Structure formats: C-alpha cells, structure tokens
C-alpha cells in the first residue's frame, strides 16, 4: 500500500510541473481523496482481519465443544449399555428372588394349614362353644372361652382347661419351629375383687396359661410370649350377655418361624 502512495506522489510531482496551477490543485484534491479512500480501505481490511480471527476462534471453540459432546455421548452410550446389562442381571435376580419369596410364603401357608388340621384333631373332643380354631393373617388362632379355662374373675385354670392345654402342648412340642403368643381378653365390665382392673386380669390369665404350658407340659419358654389385651379387642358387642361371654377369651396364636422370610426380604 505504501508503494502505491509513493507512485501517486511521484506522479503528482511530475504532473505539477506540466499542468496549470488550477488543474494541479484539482488533481491534488483527487489524490488526497484517493489517499483517504485507501486509508479507509486499509482500516476496513484490518477490521475484517480482526473479525475473521474472532470467527476462527469461535469455530475452534465450537469444534472443541463438539468433540466434548461427542465424548460425553460416547461415555453415556457406554454407561447406558452397561446399565442395560446390569439391569438385565438385576431383573433376572429379582425374578429369582420373587420366586424364592413366593415359594417361602407358600411353604409358610402349608405349615399353618397343616398345623390347623393337627390342632383341630387334637382338640376334637371339645365343644365349639368352648374353643375354636381358625387362620387369620397367616397365623393360627386357638380361641379358648372363659368357661373352659377360668371361673369368673379368676386367673386359676380349671382342670378341663388344663386338659385342653395339655393336648395343645403335645402338638407344640412336636412342632419346635412354631412361636406361641398367649393373649388374654376380657369384656368391658369393670373389675371388682382380687385384680385392679381388666388389664391386670387379662395379663394374669395369659401368664397362668404360659406357666402351665412351660412348667407342666415342657413347652420351650423361649418360644412363648404372654400378653394382656384387656377389653380393647372385642369380637362381639359388650351390650349383651352373649357378646360379653364371647369377649372373655384367651387366644393362643401360633405362627411359623418367619426369620427365613425376613432374611430373604432384607437381601
């Protein structure tokens, strides 16, 4: 660009020697205009170079970003494939676990059903209004009415009640994996006499039965729990004599050992 300006200046000098002054001034003005245009053009060229450099930098940054995205996508694809493989393994494991769980639950049901039949056969000589045997919530209930076990307001077990407990103890001793819960229940009539209230009576009755099972009939005490429910779990209304009689009961609740089931659930 400077070379061209020197040439133009030389031409102006030569031209100024050969032309009139007025024309020289005109030509000089044209040269100045050309010089101005040249400077503007040079400035625009510099600006274009700067913008081009910026564009190249942005393109390079976009290329790097593209490469990062491709790497992330590849890593994600690899992770997804691994997750799918792992999920397939997990699904297979879960299916096996579910099968094992269903088999274990069915085994527990079979144990309870068989136990019900065995207990019913052992207690077959007792009347339906004295006791009942049924399954509820996966457990076997032997519900003994007050008139079979106790006199009113007493926690001492009658001889006929001891006979029933002895027959039940024979079944329990032949089924060592069965846990035993003894629950005492009363009606809603307030207690008078020896016991402070229905809580005390229900607990005392349950404890009396536990002692007979463990002391007299050698049922393993580690398997047995005594509890009192007082009047709070009636099976009939307490507004009638018949309903109150049904509520005065002791329930012996038998359940299989559930530790294998809980172990499987916690795996």
FIVEX-533051 format. One line per 3 residues: their letters; for each residue x, y, z of C-alpha. Coordinates in pm, 1 decimal. Layout:
N
A) X/Y/Z ~ ...
//
This chain:
267
XXX) 0.0/0.0/0.0 ~ 285.9/244.9/79.3 ~ 443.8/164.8/-258.5
XXX) 130.7/280.2/-436.4 ~ 122.3/602.7/-233.7 ~ 484.0/678.5/-336.6
XXX) 396.9/623.9/-700.6 ~ 94.2/850.9/-672.4 ~ 306.8/1119.4/-503.5
XXX) 568.5/1096.0/-780.0 ~ 304.6/1127.8/-1047.9 ~ 168.9/1435.2/-871.1
XXX) 514.8/1595.1/-871.5 ~ 567.0/1524.9/-1239.9 ~ 217.1/1629.2/-1318.8
XXX) 252.3/1954.4/-1125.2 ~ 542.4/2053.4/-1346.5 ~ 340.5/2005.3/-1663.1
XXX) -9.4/2136.9/-1581.8 ~ -159.3/2470.8/-1480.1 ~ -192.6/2551.3/-1113.7
XXX) -573.2/2529.7/-1105.6 ~ -568.4/2190.4/-1260.2 ~ -287.5/2091.1/-1027.6
XXX) -492.7/2181.7/-722.7 ~ -781.8/1975.6/-856.1 ~ -563.9/1679.7/-914.1
XXX) -407.0/1717.9/-573.3 ~ -753.1/1709.5/-417.5 ~ -828.7/1389.7/-607.7
XXX) -508.5/1236.9/-484.2 ~ -597.8/1333.5/-125.4 ~ -938.9/1171.3/-174.2
XXX) -771.4/859.7/-307.4 ~ -540.2/859.6/-9.8 ~ -837.3/889.6/224.4
XXX) -1016.9/607.1/47.3 ~ -702.8/399.5/67.9 ~ -674.0/462.9/443.7
XXX) -1042.9/373.7/494.8 ~ -999.8/60.6/288.1 ~ -694.9/-33.8/489.0
XXX) -887.9/21.5/816.5 ~ -1178.0/-193.0/689.1 ~ -931.8/-462.5/587.4
XXX) -783.8/-460.3/937.6 ~ -1136.0/-480.6/1084.2 ~ -1217.9/-774.0/855.5
XXX) -896.6/-946.8/958.8 ~ -988.9/-898.2/1323.8 ~ -1342.1/-1032.6/1269.4
XXX) -1206.6/-1325.2/1073.2 ~ -969.3/-1404.3/1359.2 ~ -1262.6/-1390.5/1603.5
XXX) -1465.6/-1620.0/1378.1 ~ -1178.6/-1864.4/1356.7 ~ -1150.3/-1864.2/1736.9
XXX) -1525.0/-1927.0/1772.0 ~ -1510.3/-2207.0/1515.7 ~ -1222.9/-2365.6/1704.6
XXX) -1416.9/-2336.4/2032.6 ~ -1724.6/-2489.8/1868.4 ~ -1510.7/-2774.2/1735.5
XXX) -1378.6/-2838.6/2085.9 ~ -1731.2/-2825.9/2227.5 ~ -1848.1/-3064.7/1955.5
XXX) -1567.7/-3305.1/2044.4 ~ -1659.4/-3281.8/2416.2 ~ -2024.8/-3352.3/2337.7
XXX) -1927.6/-3649.9/2122.6 ~ -1710.7/-3783.5/2404.6 ~ -1990.9/-3734.6/2657.2
XXX) -2238.2/-3902.8/2425.0 ~ -2000.0/-4195.9/2379.4 ~ -1949.9/-4223.3/2753.5
XXX) -2325.7/-4203.2/2805.9 ~ -2381.6/-4472.4/2544.9 ~ -2123.3/-4693.5/2711.0
XXX) -2280.1/-4630.8/3051.2 ~ -2628.4/-4698.8/2914.8 ~ -2517.5/-5025.4/2764.4
XXX) -2356.0/-5125.4/3092.1 ~ -2668.0/-5017.4/3281.7 ~ -2884.1/-5222.5/3048.7
XXX) -2662.9/-5525.3/3102.8 ~ -2671.5/-5470.4/3477.5 ~ -3046.9/-5412.3/3474.7
XXX) -3096.0/-5737.3/3287.4 ~ -2895.2/-5910.2/3556.3 ~ -3094.6/-5730.0/3823.2
XXX) -3423.2/-5827.1/3661.8 ~ -3312.8/-6188.6/3648.3 ~ -3201.0/-6173.5/4009.6
XXX) -3524.6/-6006.4/4115.3 ~ -3727.7/-6269.2/3930.8 ~ -3536.3/-6543.0/4112.2
XXX) -3580.8/-6361.4/4443.3 ~ -3954.1/-6325.6/4379.6 ~ -3982.2/-6695.1/4302.8
XXX) -3795.6/-6779.5/4622.3 ~ -4019.0/-6542.1/4818.0 ~ -4337.8/-6690.7/4675.2
XXX) -4213.4/-7041.3/4746.2 ~ -4128.4/-6945.0/5104.6 ~ -4466.9/-6779.2/5159.2
XXX) -4644.2/-7083.6/5021.2 ~ -4434.4/-7302.4/5249.3 ~ -4546.1/-7092.4/5548.3
XXX) -4909.3/-7126.8/5438.8 ~ -4872.6/-7501.2/5405.7 ~ -4721.2/-7519.3/5754.8
XXX) -5008.6/-7318.8/5905.0 ~ -5275.1/-7521.0/5720.5 ~ -5118.7/-7848.7/5834.5
XXX) -5086.7/-7714.7/6187.1 ~ -5454.0/-7616.6/6189.7 ~ -5557.3/-7969.0/6098.1
XXX) -5327.7/-8118.0/6362.1 ~ -5453.6/-7884.1/6636.4 ~ -5818.0/-7936.6/6536.4
XXX) -5769.5/-8313.1/6557.2 ~ -5603.3/-8282.5/6898.7 ~ -5891.4/-8070.4/7034.7
XXX) -6172.9/-8252.7/6857.9 ~ -6341.4/-8360.0/7185.9 ~ -6405.4/-8002.7/7295.7
XXX) -6728.0/-7822.4/7205.5 ~ -6748.2/-7530.4/6956.7 ~ -6874.9/-7301.3/7234.5
XXX) -6563.2/-7387.3/7437.0 ~ -6296.1/-7322.0/7175.7 ~ -6243.8/-7252.4/6806.0
XXX) -5950.7/-7299.3/6569.9 ~ -5907.2/-7070.0/6268.4 ~ -5649.7/-6896.3/6048.7
XXX) -5620.2/-6516.3/6033.6 ~ -5343.3/-6303.4/5880.5 ~ -5128.6/-6609.2/5814.0
XXX) -5140.3/-6723.5/6177.6 ~ -5331.6/-6998.7/6354.7 ~ -5563.7/-6888.2/6634.6
XXX) -5683.6/-7120.7/6909.4 ~ -5950.2/-6919.0/7088.5 ~ -6043.4/-7062.3/7431.1
XXX) -6355.2/-6930.9/7600.3 ~ -6355.3/-6829.1/7965.8 ~ -6591.8/-7109.9/8069.1
XXX) -6337.4/-7369.5/7950.1 ~ -6046.2/-7216.3/8141.4 ~ -6148.1/-6991.4/8430.3
XXX) -6412.5/-6911.1/8684.2 ~ -6542.0/-6552.9/8669.5 ~ -6281.1/-6302.5/8786.3
XXX) -6018.3/-6575.3/8838.4 ~ -5682.9/-6648.1/8674.5 ~ -5660.2/-7008.7/8802.3
XXX) -5704.9/-7257.6/8516.5 ~ -5976.4/-7522.8/8565.7 ~ -5895.5/-7893.7/8518.6
XXX) -6080.0/-7916.9/8187.6 ~ -5884.6/-7617.3/8064.5 ~ -5559.0/-7786.7/8167.9
XXX) -5664.9/-8091.7/7970.5 ~ -5712.6/-7880.9/7657.7 ~ -5377.0/-7710.1/7713.2
XXX) -5205.8/-8047.1/7752.9 ~ -5337.3/-8169.0/7418.0 ~ -5224.7/-7843.7/7255.1
XXX) -4881.9/-7870.0/7421.7 ~ -4832.8/-8213.2/7265.1 ~ -4873.6/-8052.7/6920.4
XXX) -4642.0/-7764.3/7011.6 ~ -4368.5/-7995.2/7137.7 ~ -4375.4/-8181.8/6807.4
XXX) -4351.7/-7852.1/6614.1 ~ -4043.0/-7676.6/6752.8 ~ -4040.8/-7403.0/6484.2
XXX) -4380.2/-7266.6/6589.0 ~ -4386.3/-6949.9/6802.0 ~ -4661.1/-6907.0/7062.2
XXX) -4834.5/-6585.8/7170.6 ~ -5086.5/-6601.8/7458.1 ~ -5333.2/-6310.8/7463.5
XXX) -5581.7/-6256.0/7744.7 ~ -5907.1/-6071.8/7664.8 ~ -6191.3/-5950.0/7887.5
XXX) -6528.3/-5785.8/7847.1 ~ -6587.7/-5419.2/7932.4 ~ -6737.0/-5473.8/8279.8
XXX) -6508.7/-5308.7/8540.9 ~ -6321.4/-5548.7/8769.1 ~ -6406.1/-5594.1/9136.7
XXX) -6214.1/-5801.8/9383.2 ~ -5866.9/-5951.7/9352.0 ~ -5749.3/-5772.9/9034.3
XXX) -5711.5/-5400.0/8999.8 ~ -5871.9/-5382.9/8655.1 ~ -5930.5/-5576.8/8332.8
XXX) -5570.1/-5515.0/8226.9 ~ -5442.3/-5697.8/8532.1 ~ -5689.3/-5984.2/8485.9
XXX) -5608.3/-6034.6/8115.8 ~ -5234.2/-6039.6/8183.7 ~ -5271.0/-6274.9/8480.8
XXX) -5477.2/-6521.2/8277.2 ~ -5225.8/-6520.0/7991.7 ~ -4939.8/-6572.2/8238.6
XXX) -5120.5/-6862.9/8405.6 ~ -5154.5/-7041.1/8072.8 ~ -4788.6/-6977.0/7988.1
XXX) -4681.4/-7134.2/8317.4 ~ -4892.9/-7443.2/8257.8 ~ -4755.1/-7487.1/7903.9
XXX) -4392.2/-7433.0/8004.9 ~ -4381.9/-7578.0/8360.3 ~ -4631.6/-7864.1/8339.8
XXX) -4605.1/-7957.7/7971.0 ~ -4244.3/-7852.5/7898.2 ~ -4309.6/-7625.1/7602.6
XXX) -3988.2/-7429.0/7534.5 ~ -4028.8/-7098.6/7720.0 ~ -3816.1/-6917.4/7458.7
XXX) -4098.7/-6966.7/7208.9 ~ -4378.2/-6827.8/7429.4 ~ -4497.9/-6471.7/7495.1
XXX) -4772.0/-6368.2/7740.2 ~ -4973.8/-6050.2/7686.4 ~ -5296.4/-5892.3/7806.7
XXX) -5537.4/-5702.7/7581.8 ~ -5795.7/-5611.2/7846.3 ~ -6130.2/-5503.9/7691.7
XXX) -5989.5/-5332.5/7383.4 ~ -6017.3/-5610.5/7122.2 ~ -6372.7/-5742.3/7147.0
XXX) -6509.0/-5990.4/6892.4 ~ -6871.6/-5913.9/6982.5 ~ -7066.4/-5627.3/7132.4
XXX) -7037.2/-5579.3/7506.1 ~ -7401.4/-5470.4/7522.7 ~ -7537.3/-5826.1/7559.3
XXX) -7452.1/-6111.7/7797.2 ~ -7378.4/-6336.8/7497.7 ~ -7142.6/-6080.6/7346.5
XXX) -6957.2/-6026.5/7673.6 ~ -6919.0/-6402.0/7717.3 ~ -6759.0/-6428.0/7372.2
XXX) -6522.5/-6143.4/7451.9 ~ -6397.3/-6315.9/7769.1 ~ -6149.7/-6541.9/7596.8
XXX) -5784.1/-6637.1/7574.4 ~ -5627.4/-6661.8/7230.0 ~ -5327.4/-6881.9/7168.3
XXX) -5173.1/-6754.5/6845.7 ~ -4937.8/-6988.4/6662.9 ~ -4707.5/-6868.2/6385.8
XXX) -4420.2/-7030.9/6194.0 ~ -4066.8/-6901.3/6236.5 ~ -4054.1/-6605.8/5995.0
XXX) -3679.4/-6540.5/6016.1 ~ -3608.4/-6706.2/5676.3 ~ -3872.9/-6481.6/5520.7
XXX) -3730.3/-6165.3/5676.8 ~ -3378.7/-6269.7/5575.2 ~ -3489.6/-6305.3/5213.9
XXX) -3671.0/-5970.4/5222.9 ~ -3360.1/-5794.9/5354.2 ~ -3127.4/-5933.2/5087.9
//
